[in-house]
Amino acid sequence: MPKCPKCGAEVSTPTKQWTLAPKGRKPVTIGLFKCPNGHFFRAGVK
C-alpha cells in the first residue's frame, strides 16, 4: 500500500490509473492517489 510522502498516511485505491511504457522496456502501471488529508501523489501500482 502506497504512503503519502508528505504526511505518511496509507492509501489503498488509486483515483486514476494508467500504463507508462518506455521504449524497449517492460510497462509500469502508475496510479494517482489522494490521501485523507487532501494531498495528491503518484506511485507505482503492483
C-alpha positions, 0 to 999 in steps of 0.5 A: 500500500502506497504512503503519502510522502508528505504526511505518511498516511496509507492509501489503498485505491488509486483515483486514476490509473494508467500504463507508462511504457518506455521504449524497449522496456517492460510497462509500469502501471502508475496510479494517482492517489489522494490521501485523507488529508487532501494531498495528491501523489503518484506511485507505482501500482503492483 
